[in-house]
Amino acid sequence: MILIMASCSIKNSNSEGDKPLPNILFIPVDDLRPEFGAYGNAFVQTPNMDRLARQGVTFDRAYCQQAVCNPSRASLLTGLRPDSIQVWDLRTDFRDNVPDVVTLPQYFKQQGYTTIALGKIFHNNDPDTISWSITPENIEGFPFDPDAVYANAENLEIQQMKIQQLKAEGRSRIDQLGHWYVKANATENADVDDDAYYDGAQTTRAIEILQELKSDGRPFFLSVGYYRPHLPFNAPKKYWDLYDRSEIPLAENQFIPEGSPAYLVHGEAELRGYSDSHDLPLPNEEPWDEDRQREIKHGYYASVSYTDAQIGRLIDELERLGLAENTIVVLWGDHGWKLGEHNGWCKQTNYEIDTRVPLLISGAGVKAKGQHSNALTEFVDIYPTLCEMANFPVSDHLQGTSLVPLLADPDQEWKTAAYSQFLLGRFGRTTTVEGEQMGYAIRTDRYRYVEWYSWIKEENKPGDLLVNELFDHQIDPQENINIAANPEHKDLVEALSQQLKKGWRYSKPQIQRSADNESANLRIITHNVWYGFTKVPERKESWIVWMTGQDADIVSLQELNEYTQEKLAEDAKSYGHPYSVLLKEDGFPTGITSRYPIEDVQRVTQGFHHGLMRVRIKDIYFYVIHLHPSNWETRKSEINQILKDIKTLPANSKVILAGDFNTFSPLDSIYYSHGRLGPFFKERDLMYEENNLNKGELDYTVIQDVLDFGLVDLEASLRTTTYKFPGSFPTLVEKEGEHGDQRRLDYIFASKNLAIEVTRAEIITSDTALILSDHLPVVVDFELK
C-alpha cells in the first residue's frame, strides 16, 4: 500500500453546489505525434485513445512550446513559456531559474488533492518531488531511466559488450538504482508479456494505486507517464503483428524545405546513436534505405499500439472502480516526431511536424463529447484549464488560456496564433550549426513563420536575425517551400514578424460569453496613461501587453494626447476590445474601450476643463472622468454638473464614475496626517498661481459631494483591517521634478445597486504597473446577478 498524504486541509467538494471535486488522470506520452485513429489515421491501431476521444474533445491544432522533452514538459507543467523559465535544453532544472514556481500538480496538492506520479512526467532526471504527495516511486527491477530496456538475446548481448567496453575504459554509466544505462538497437520485437517492459509494469502498479485511491476517497491527481513511443522502439511481438510492414507508407516529402538551410532540419542524432542506426543519413543526403525506414516506422507504430493498450487497462480500471464519471482524463504527447519527413527523424525543429501535438481532454466536465476543435491551442493552456474545471482560482501569472469554453463549444473563434521556439547548437548534431541559434515560430490559421537569431548564451537573449521561414498551409500543408524571400510576400512577412515580436498576449482569444452568463463577471479598469504615451513612447507596447493580460471588459482612459479615433480603435482591438470612443482629438482627451457595444454617447466640453463623456454599455451608464488638475473650485463645479446629469437618468439606473478626479477623499484623510501635502500644494499654489488648497487645507469637498450623493467609493468599500494605502500617484515612471507624497487621485464610484455586487476593487501596484504611467490603474470586478 502507498502512503497517501495531502499537504493541506482536505476539500472534497468545490463551491458549485457542493459538487465533488473532480479527479484528474494525467497521461503524458513521450514522442507521440498526432497520427492515430482520433486524428484521422486508421492505419495506426489505437482503440483506447480513440475511446478517450469519443468521450472528450480532440484538439486538432495543439502546439507545444518547444519540440524537445525537458522544455516542453517544464513549460506545460509550470504554465510558463520556455523564455520565462529559461529552460531550452535537456539539462536545465526549471527550479534553478524559478525556484518558487508552483507547478500544476503542486497547485492541486495545495488544494488538498493527493498527487501521485508514475513514469515520465517531468524530464527523466527531474521528478520534482515537491509537486507530489509522495516521492515518485520506481518500479522494482527497472533502471531509473527505463527507456532502454531490452529482452531479446541480441540486444542484451550488445548491452553487455558495451558495458565491458566502458569498464575497460574506466567509465561507468550506473544509475542511482544500481543499473547500467546503455543502449543497443533502435527497435526490438520480443515475444514477451506487456510487463516485461516498463510501460506495462508501471500500468500494473498504476491500477493498484487507483484501487488504493478509490478506498481513500479523497480527490486525486494521478499522472502516469508513458515512455513509448520514445526510442528505442521496443514492444511485445503482438503489437508488431498488428501491422504488415510492406503496407507501411513512407514520408512523401523526404527533402529539406526548399529555400531553408539544411541545418534547420534537426534532431536525427538521437536515432543515429543506436547500434544499428549509425548509417542514418544527414537530412541533406540521400534518404535512408526504404527497408530501414519501414522497420523504424513499424517499431514506432508497434510502440504506439503497446502504449495504447496500457492506457486501455487504466481506463478499464477507472470504469470498473466507478471513478470514471468524476474523473477528467488529459492525454498529451510532449511534441511531434519526424518519421522521414524533410528527410529527418526524431524531434527538435520549429516545423509543424515537430511542434504540433496530440491533446485529448476527456471525461468529467466535458460537454462536447466526441467532437474536434480546430482552434489554435497551446500546452500552456492545460494548467489554467484544469484549474477552471476544478473550480479553483486561475492565477494571472499563467501564460496560457483556459480551454474550458472549447470543451462546450469547440468551433468558437479562439487564439489568432500559437507560439513555439527551439534552441539549436546546444545538443544533438552541433557541428553543422555555427554557434547557438534560437528560432521563434508563430503558427496562425494559415501560416507558419519562423525567425532564427544568433543566441547570446552569456546573456540568454537573441542577437542578430540570421534567417526567416514562411510556409503557407493553405497550399503547402507539409511545409515544403519556404516563401519568406519572395518579394510578393514582403508585406506579409513584415506583418507576421510584428505579430511574432508582439508575442502571445496579443493572440489571446476574445472569448464570447453565452447569453445566459455574459454578465456574470464584469471587470472595469481606469487608467491615466500620461500624455498619451508621448513622454516615453516605448511604454505603449508594454502597456498594451499588460492590458491584454488584464482581460478587462471596459477600460476608462485619461490623457490620450495626440490620439485619433482610429488610433484608439487600433489599440483597443489589440487587447480584445472591438468598441471604442474618443472624447476629442485635442488637448487631454478621455476615451473608453469595451468588449461590448458602446451606445448613447454624450460628449460635453462646455463647463469642463478636459471635457466629459457619458456612454451606456449594456444597461450601465459610464462617466469617463478627468477633473481640473489644479483648481478645487473648478473641480467642484465639474462634479456637481455630473451629479446633476445623473439625476436626469431613468430611475434606478446603474451608474459608474471612473477616472482621474485629481482630488482627495475624506476616506483617505488618515493617510495624509503626516502633514507634508499641505505645504507641498501651498508652494505650488504660490509658484504656479494654482488653487489646490481650500482655505489652506487639502480639499475633500469634491469627493464628499459624490459620497453624499449616494455613490460608493468601491476601492474604499472593500478595505480590511490589514489594508495598506498605496495611493495612485505618482509612480516610478515620472522622475523629473517634485511630485509630493503618494496620494489617491484615481477612483471608481458606483451606484448602490451596482456596488452590492462588487467582488474586487483595488489600485494595481505590480512592478509592471509602476512603470507604465505616472498614475496607477484601478480595477474593479463585479459578479452581476
QUIJO-V782263 format. One record per run of one state. SS is the DSSP state (H for helix, E for strand, C for the rest). FROM is the first residue (numbers start at 1). TO is the last residue. Records with the same first field share a line. If there is no record, write none. Layout:
BEGIN
SS: FROM-TO ; FROM-TO
END
This chain:
BEGIN
C: 1-12 ; 14-19 ; 21-22 ; 30-36 ; 40-46 ; 55-55 ; 64-68 ; 79-81 ; 86-93 ; 98-103 ; 111-113 ; 120-128 ; 132-152 ; 169-173 ; 175-179 ; 181-186 ; 191-193 ; 197-197 ; 217-219 ; 227-232 ; 241-244 ; 248-257 ; 259-261 ; 265-268 ; 273-289 ; 321-323 ; 334-337 ; 340-340 ; 344-344 ; 347-351 ; 358-358 ; 364-370 ; 379-380 ; 390-403 ; 409-417 ; 425-436 ; 444-446 ; 457-460 ; 473-480 ; 482-486 ; 503-503 ; 508-521 ; 529-530 ; 534-538 ; 551-553 ; 559-564 ; 575-578 ; 583-589 ; 595-597 ; 605-611 ; 618-619 ; 627-630 ; 647-653 ; 661-665 ; 673-675 ; 689-690 ; 692-693 ; 695-696 ; 698-700 ; 710-711 ; 718-728 ; 730-742 ; 744-745 ; 751-751 ; 756-757 ; 764-768 ; 772-774 ; 776-777 ; 783-785
E: 13-13 ; 20-20 ; 23-29 ; 56-63 ; 114-119 ; 174-174 ; 180-180 ; 187-190 ; 220-226 ; 233-236 ; 258-258 ; 327-333 ; 338-339 ; 345-346 ; 356-357 ; 359-363 ; 371-378 ; 418-424 ; 437-443 ; 447-456 ; 461-472 ; 481-481 ; 522-528 ; 554-558 ; 579-582 ; 590-594 ; 598-604 ; 612-617 ; 620-626 ; 631-631 ; 654-660 ; 691-691 ; 694-694 ; 697-697 ; 712-713 ; 729-729 ; 743-743 ; 746-750 ; 758-763 ; 775-775 ; 778-782
H: 37-39 ; 47-54 ; 69-78 ; 82-85 ; 94-97 ; 104-110 ; 129-131 ; 153-168 ; 194-196 ; 198-216 ; 237-240 ; 245-247 ; 262-264 ; 269-272 ; 290-320 ; 324-326 ; 341-343 ; 352-355 ; 381-389 ; 404-408 ; 487-502 ; 504-507 ; 531-533 ; 539-550 ; 565-574 ; 632-646 ; 666-672 ; 676-688 ; 701-709 ; 714-717 ; 752-755 ; 769-771
END
